[in-house]
Amino acid sequence: MTREHWLSLDEPFAEHSSLRWALIMFAVCFAGWHVITNLLINEAPILQNAIHFGGFALLASIVFPGRLFGRSSLVLDLIYGASVAAAACWVVAAESRIYEETLAITGQSWQFNIFDWTAGLLLIFAALDFSRRVSGWVIPFLIIVSVSYILFLGEHLPGVFRTASLPLDDVLFRTIYNDEGLFGILANISSSNIALFMIFGGFLVVSGASDFVIEISKVVAGKIRGGAAFVAVLSSALTGTISGSAVANTASTGVITIPLMKSSGFRGRFAAGIEAAASTGGQLMPPIMGAGAFVMASYTSIPYATIVAVSVIPALLYFLSVAFVVRIEAVKHRVGDGIDMSISRAKIYSGALTFMIPLGVMIYLLMTGVTPSFAASGAIGVLIAASWASWIIGHVLNSSDMQSNVMNFRRVCQACLFGIRGGILTAVLMVSIGVINNAIVTSGIGNGFSLMIAQWSQGSLVIAILLIAIASLVLGMGLPVTAAYIIMAILCAPALAGILSDTIIIEKLIHGLTDPAQAAMFMLVDSPHAAKVMVGMTLEEAASLMSAMPFEVAMTVRPMLVEAETLMGFLLVAHLIIFWLSQDSNVTPPVCLAAFTAAGIAKSPPMATGFQAWKAAKGLYVMPLLFAYTPLINGTFLEMCQIGFFAVFGLYATNAVIARFAEGPLALWHWPLLVMGAVLCYVPLDLLLNGVGAMLVTLVVWLTYRQNQFLTGNTAS
């Protein structure tokens, strides 16, 4: 059992009270350090990242105790955590000296002394151990394999996976000091962005944001049939803007929404499955997106605001898809009525100040181009001011609900503790994955993996997406979603972006190339179609030519034939596809943590709940296909709106076909109309076909509604 309750002011302090107080004071100061550092102090990134990891390592050593021979020792955990923090500071302080001493001895290996070796190896061990403590054995196993690969294993592997071995000192130096290593890019994302948003989420929770989310959801969805389930969907969407964690969303909103759904007549497994599916959408909901947006911005060099903006419509479509499942279930089984949906207006008024205003300020700041850390810090300040404004208004109106969540000193400390406690897992994993990232970059295995994906898919987007979906599911069984996404993005994003860009090159090959320099590159390809590049060829010939092109040649040809902006757009599409597919591990058996969490609340069978959540979360698979085959991400605003509008009809038809029910039972002749309507709605940017598809879906909805009304009337009579 963890000691997470130690980082809380609400728990009794009978056990180790002095140490707990010291731990709380450290956590609060640590949260303040993150805010001040990102706002006022311009520290070297490696120093900031080292302090970031060292602090969270100390907290993790206490909150997640080690098990030696089945027993836990607080003293040993504390000494161990402090040693890791000291080692992180040591390697940063030693960097300049190591460079100077190594350069002074030309041709020699890195000049490490005994303390450098001890600190460096301890940090790698800590990455192994702490990742095991917070998430299980998958990450440690991958770390061991990745380090072994560049140390000795790679030279014994065949084909594209063969790589030269490196000496231990070189591996240690690259692991710690490279931009892709332990204190590199991923650690910087965690220390500069994710930690600030976690703290901001803590302030939202402590200020009563969850109460506001539930109450406003009741206002919006409480009068609709199946309103309790709609409240779950809407509240999870809004809560996702706070935590960005599917499991956290399920645990926080599920304790309210799942009993609410069950009391209104929904089956326990359905209620839990809907909550898990909706909570998974919280990781897709801007602005936080489960830290995915920060990682994408770093790897693609695309502005964070752009990533958030293009993710809004897909996220809304996902939640609409889940809502359609709720609607169909409520009508099919005639449940969802007669539940008390009374609301607290005071909670809505106070929440509007402490939730909507800070969130609106943060989104505005992000859109103006400031750094995410500055936006989160500014939103925290606005939230504190808004809570005091709510207190003043409540005092004038004599409303205790509006006065209850004022952010005084105690509540500020609670918010810092909540954010830091929630950030331990993410911080540990983001830094630890740096070891894997360094091995991938150093060895070049990412290119080999991309080549394998390209060869197996034979240039087919559908097959490539299917392969990535399977890999994401398998990897997500043992990893948190963000970690699974990072690893899959490093390995698969270049290949997927390449396949997307090849669609443009194939189109140009069909019509023939006019530039001799561009045409000359295809002479390097061992294909009988290479001689036709300037005169044109059929679609099959062009696709065959691209599939025969060596990976290295393709990497050279693509920038020559595809504009840089378009290539960047395809890279973003590839990352979003992988990010969305990585979410399915939350709801797909046999390991689906969000669904299992919901099943525990609903007291429903875990596996049955998982299958129900998977059925409700089918938008996770529809959206990536829309990303790949339509300009939903890279199009103009009007194009994105058009695709999104007609996708609503397509998603409803898809859910109705799977459920074999729309607004009433489906007759045999309804099926082809729905299937054809869904297909036509998904056709990109064809108003005529989209309109016909929408009318077909609407026709079936109206006919089944009338039929159901007739049957209901007969039953009643």
Buried (B, 14 or more C-beta within 10 A) or exposed (E): EEBBBBBEEEEEEEEBEEBBEEBBEBBBEBBBBBBEBBBEEEEEBBBBBBBBBBBBBBBBBBBBBBEEEEEEEBEEBBEBBBBBBEBBBBBBEBBEEBBEBBEEEEEEEBBBEEEBEBBBBBBBBBBBBBBBBBBBEBBBBBBBEBBEBBBEBBEEEEEBBEBEBBEBBBBBBBBBBBBBBBBBBBBBBBBBBBBBBBBBBBBBBBBBBBBBBBBBBBBBBBEBBBBBBBBBBBBBBBBBBBBBBBBBBBBBBBEBBBBBBBEBBBBBBBBBBBBBBBBBBBBBBBBBBBBBBBBBBBBBEBEBBBBBBBBBBBBBBBBBBBBBBBBBBBBBBEBBEEBEBEBBEBBBBBBBBBBBBBBEBBBEBBBEEBBBBBBBBBBBBBBBBBBBBBBEBBEEEEBEBBBBBBBEEEBBBBBBBBBBBBBBBBBBBBBBBBBBBBBBBBBBBBBBBBBBBBEEBEBBBEBBBBBBBEBBBEBBBBBBBBBBBBBBBBBBBBBBBBBBBBBBBBEBBBEEBEEEEBBEBBEEBEBEBBEBBBEBBEEEBBBBBBBBBEBEBBBEBBEEBBEEEBBBBBBBBBBBBBBBBBBBBBBBBEBBBBBBBBBBBBEBBBBBBBBBBBBBBBBBBBBBBBBBBBBBBBBEEEBBEBBBBBBBBBBBBBBBBEBEBBBBEBEEEBBEBBBBBBBBBBBBBEEEBBBBBBBBBBBBBEBBBEBBEEEEEEEEE
